[in-house]
Amino acid sequence: MGNLSLVTIVIIVANVIISFKGFNDYVFFERYKFNVGSVRRGEQIRMFSSGFLHVDTTHLFFNMFTLYFFADVVVSYLGDTNFIIVYIISLVLGSLLSLYFHKNEYHYSAVGASGAVTGILYAAILLEPNMSLYMFFIPIPIPAYVFGIGYLLYSIYGMKKRIGNIGHDAHFGGAIGGFIVTLMLMPSLFKTDLLMIGLLSIPIIILFVMRKLGKL
């Protein structure tokens, strides 16, 4: 983890340039952020453009820092072109899930690369489920698949309780994108890692069951 391919550098630079444009140009920021009312009026470009805008430098830093650590895993397995495919589809699915859960909240707005980055994170976990992750508040390494499952379960809780000013649904949608697209690009995983696929799909199944039962 932590290497930078050219495609990762390009994506980070694009995020930095567009985010800083948004920091300094309120009209630009408002025109391209995700907003349910605007999207439902036909401005679908916001579902993509919002993924390159951020609220502030801290928001931008943490998203790009996470991308920096996990991008090389996905690039090494899938290649540059497929990495971009995973990134973009995860970004869009993050926006789509946000739209699905907030379709009647016309005021709802969001920005950030979190959906795309979570898609890359979940793809990396699917590809290297046993890699060790270190968290600031936990002194021992955590297997990646444990972190991934726990993170999505927390996202469900965050969606249900509306914890913080965080787009938990975008994170979850991005993870679904990373999970599904990676399996489509590497179907051999069904032969070599079927148990892990099943474990990582548990939070996704729980989300839609809860939605179906009206508990979310």
C-alpha positions in Angstrom: 0.0 0.0 0.0 1.1 3.6 -0.5 2.6 3.5 -4.0 1.4 6.1 -6.6 0.6 5.0 -10.1 0.2 7.7 -12.8 -3.6 7.2 -12.9 -3.8 7.7 -9.1 -1.8 10.9 -9.3 -4.1 12.2 -12.1 -7.2 11.5 -10.0 -5.7 13.1 -6.9 -4.6 16.2 -8.9 -8.1 16.5 -10.5 -9.7 16.3 -7.0 -7.3 19.0 -5.7 -7.8 21.4 -8.6 -11.6 21.1 -8.7 -11.9 21.2 -5.0 -9.8 24.4 -4.6 -11.8 25.9 -7.4 -14.9 25.2 -5.4 -13.3 26.6 -2.2 -12.8 29.9 -3.9 -15.8 30.1 -6.2 -19.2 29.8 -4.4 -21.2 29.8 -7.7 -19.1 27.0 -9.1 -19.5 25.0 -5.9 -23.3 25.4 -5.9 -23.6 24.6 -9.6 -21.8 21.3 -9.4 -22.5 19.9 -5.9 -24.9 16.9 -5.5 -28.4 18.3 -4.8 -31.5 16.1 -4.9 -33.8 18.8 -6.2 -31.4 19.8 -9.0 -30.7 16.2 -10.0 -34.4 15.5 -10.2 -34.9 18.6 -12.4 -32.5 17.1 -14.9 -29.0 18.2 -13.8 -27.6 14.6 -13.6 -24.0 15.9 -14.2 -24.0 16.8 -10.4 -24.0 13.1 -9.6 -20.5 12.9 -11.2 -19.1 16.4 -10.6 -19.9 16.4 -6.9 -17.4 13.6 -6.5 -14.5 16.0 -7.2 -15.7 18.8 -4.8 -15.0 18.9 -1.1 -16.2 20.9 1.9 -12.7 21.9 3.0 -9.1 20.9 2.9 -9.5 18.4 5.8 -12.3 16.6 3.9 -10.1 16.6 0.7 -7.0 15.4 2.6 -8.7 12.4 4.3 -10.3 11.2 1.0 -7.1 11.5 -1.0 -5.0 10.0 1.9 -7.3 6.9 1.9 -7.1 6.7 -1.9 -3.3 6.9 -1.7 -3.1 3.9 0.6 -5.4 1.6 -1.3 -5.3 2.6 -5.0 -2.1 0.6 -5.8 -3.7 -2.7 -4.6 -6.5 -2.2 -7.2 -4.2 -1.0 -9.9 -1.8 -3.9 -9.4 -4.6 -6.5 -9.8 -6.9 -4.8 -12.4 -4.7 -2.4 -14.3 -5.0 1.4 -14.9 -8.1 1.3 -17.1 -10.1 -1.0 -14.9 -9.1 1.1 -11.8 -10.7 4.1 -13.5 -13.8 2.1 -14.2 -14.1 1.0 -10.6 -13.5 4.5 -9.4 -16.1 6.2 -11.7 -18.8 3.5 -11.2 -18.3 3.6 -7.4 -18.6 7.4 -7.5 -21.9 7.3 -9.5 -23.4 4.4 -7.5 -22.6 6.4 -4.3 -24.6 9.3 -5.8 -27.4 6.9 -6.9 -27.8 5.4 -3.5 -27.9 8.9 -1.9 -30.6 9.8 -4.4 -32.5 6.6 -3.6 -32.5 7.3 0.1 -33.1 11.0 -0.1 -35.3 11.3 -3.2 -38.0 13.2 -1.4 -35.6 15.6 0.4 -35.2 18.2 -2.3 -32.8 20.2 -0.1 -30.4 17.4 0.5 -26.9 18.2 -0.8 -23.5 16.5 -0.6 -20.0 16.6 -2.0 -16.9 14.5 -1.8 -15.0 11.7 -3.4 -16.0 9.4 -0.5 -18.2 7.1 -2.6 -15.4 6.6 -5.2 -12.7 6.2 -2.6 -14.8 3.7 -0.6 -15.3 1.7 -3.8 -11.6 1.5 -4.2 -11.2 0.6 -0.6 -13.7 -2.2 -0.8 -12.3 -3.4 -4.1 -8.8 -3.6 -2.4 -10.3 -5.5 0.5 -11.9 -8.0 -1.8 -8.6 -8.5 -3.7 -6.4 -8.6 -0.6 -8.8 -9.6 2.3 -6.1 -10.7 4.6 -3.9 -7.6 4.4 -3.4 -5.9 7.8 -4.8 -2.4 8.5 -3.7 -0.3 11.4 -6.2 2.1 13.1 -5.1 5.0 15.3 -7.2 3.9 18.2 -6.5 0.1 18.0 -3.0 -1.0 18.8 -3.1 -4.3 16.9 -3.5 -4.9 13.1 -7.0 -5.7 11.8 -7.6 -8.0 8.9 -8.9 -6.0 6.0 -12.1 -8.0 5.6 -13.0 -7.5 9.3 -12.5 -3.7 8.8 -14.6 -3.7 5.6 -17.5 -5.6 7.1 -17.4 -3.4 10.3 -17.2 -0.2 8.3 -20.3 -1.0 6.2 -22.2 -2.1 9.3 -21.4 1.2 10.9 -22.5 3.0 7.7 -25.9 1.3 8.0 -26.1 2.5 11.6 -25.0 6.0 10.5 -27.7 6.0 7.8 -30.4 4.9 10.3 -29.4 7.4 13.0 -28.2 10.1 10.6 -24.9 10.4 12.5 -22.9 13.5 11.7 -22.7 15.5 8.6 -21.5 12.4 6.7 -22.9 10.8 3.5 -23.0 7.3 4.8 -25.3 6.2 1.9 -22.7 7.5 -0.6 -20.0 5.5 1.2 -22.2 2.4 1.1 -23.1 2.9 -2.6 -19.5 3.3 -3.5 -18.6 0.1 -1.6 -21.3 -1.8 -3.6 -19.8 -0.4 -6.8 -16.3 -1.5 -5.9 -17.5 -4.9 -4.8 -19.7 -5.7 -7.9 -17.3 -4.2 -10.5 -14.3 -6.0 -9.1 -16.2 -9.3 -9.3 -17.2 -8.6 -12.9 -13.6 -7.8 -13.8 -12.2 -10.8 -11.9 -14.8 -13.6 -11.9 -12.0 -16.0 -11.0 -12.6 -14.7 -7.4 -15.7 -16.8 -7.3 -13.5 -19.9 -7.5 -10.7 -18.8 -5.2 -12.4 -16.6 -2.6 -16.1 -17.6 -2.5 -16.2 -17.5 1.3 -14.7 -14.0 1.4 -17.2 -12.8 -1.2 -20.0 -14.2 0.9 -18.7 -12.5 4.1 -18.2 -9.1 2.4 -21.7 -9.3 0.9 -23.3 -9.6 4.3 -23.6 -5.9 5.0 -25.0 -5.2 1.5 -27.7 -7.9 2.0 -28.5 -6.5 5.5 -28.9 -3.0 4.0 -31.5 -4.0 1.4 -33.3 -6.3 3.8 -33.7 -3.5 6.3 -34.8 -1.1 3.5 -37.4 -3.7 2.3 -38.7 -4.1 5.9 -39.0 -0.3 6.3 -36.3 -0.2 9.1 -34.1 2.2 7.1 
